[in-house]
């Protein structure tokens, strides 16, 4: 895949808790230079001058253990502050317990709060069994999500895998899109995720990966 084409898959991401406003300005500047699709930041960083890039923001991050009304309020405030896309974390405890109605209603609350914007649902796939991944994807679809997303990149269980992306894609088909995120550090990994069905990549190593694409 050519560099420019790959760049359009990328949410150029900075979610370190210690990141500063100046760091986010540098992220945007680099994102513009690289030609990425969007920048993905923490909600406290909004509003930002994205210089024409889409703005994605996380919600209920990184644990997903927030009350649904808190997630919904966070999403609504982010949209008011200029977010184009919201990447929310599911209620992982409910998922592990098999309480899929709770998972779905949690997603639905955020969907209602950011109506008209892109909603990506982070299922933290490394924590889930294959059956749970399928059920989480079905809950996201039923709640009206636009994307299912593999990972926060913060869980010790790990990030995106080709297997998870393939399973998520097989579950949602062309009805939803799939975002691979977490631990993608090389061009080969990025390409493998796209081949597996990802239509968006969450990357902090965007510059390095795109440099490899050029080579």
ABEGO torsion letter per residue (X at the ends): XBAAAAAAABBBBBABAABBAAAAAAAAAAAAAAGBABBBBBAAAOBBBAGGBBBBBBBGOAAGABBAAAAAAAAAAAAAAGBABBBBBBBAAAAAAGBAAAAAAAAAAAAAAABGBBBBBBAGAAABBAAAAAAAAAAAAAAGBABBBABAGABAAEBBBAAAAAAAAAAAEAABBBBBBEGBABAAAAAAAAAAGBABBBBAAAAAAAAAAAX
